[in-house]
Amino acid sequence: MRHAYLQTKRAPGCLADYPHLVVPFVAEVSAVIRNKRLHVQALQVTLACESVKEPAYARAGGSSYLAVRSAMETAQDRYLGAYCERHSSSDDSSSSDLNRLSSEMKRHQMAFY
């Protein structure tokens, strides 16, 4: 976008009355577009790797792999749900429950990894 702006020297209409903001605006929009493109590419690479790894792990580990993965994901979901609930309220009474869920989650993660 910055390149297009430098070629045309046309500012976005909303900045017509603020010429001193044109270059910073164009620079910010350019950075967002660049970062989004890089992030999407990185996400696509990650998804492609996962689409290869997961079936290979499932074939190698069979039903035990799927059971361990499912238990780990369930434990993570329980812990994160309790964590978010606790931090969205001022109730400290669930601290021991949160510690128990954290330990359970870590145990399942260790079994998975």
VEXMI-186104 format. One record per residue (C-alpha): x, y, z. Coordinates in steps of 0.25 Angstrom, whole numbers, plus 5000, padded with zeros to 4 digits. Layout:
! residues N
XYZ...
This chain:
! residues 113
500050005000501150095003501750074989500450104983500250224991501650274987501350244972500050324972500250424983498750404987498350405001497150325006495950425006495750415021497150475023496950595013496850695025498050635032499150625022500250605034499550465037499550415023500950355023500850295037499450235033499950175021501150115028500250055039499349995029500549935021501049875033499749805037499649755023501049705023500849635036499549575033500149515020501349455028500449405039499549335029500649275022501249225036499849175040499749095026501149035028500748995043499448935038500148855027501148795036500048755046499248695035500448605032500848575047499548545053499148425043500648375045500548385060499148315060499648205051500848175060500148185073498748135069497648145078498548175091499048305084497648355081497248325096498448395101498248515092496748525096497048515111498048625109497148715102496048695111496948725123497448855116495948895114495548875128496748945134496649065124495149075127495349075142496549175140495649275132494449255141495349285153496049405147494749465142494149465157494849505170494549365176495849305182495049185188495349105175496949105177497048965181496148915170497048995160498248935165497648795164497248825150498648885147499348755152498348665144498648745131500148745133500048595136499348565123500248665115501448585120500848455116500548515102501848575099
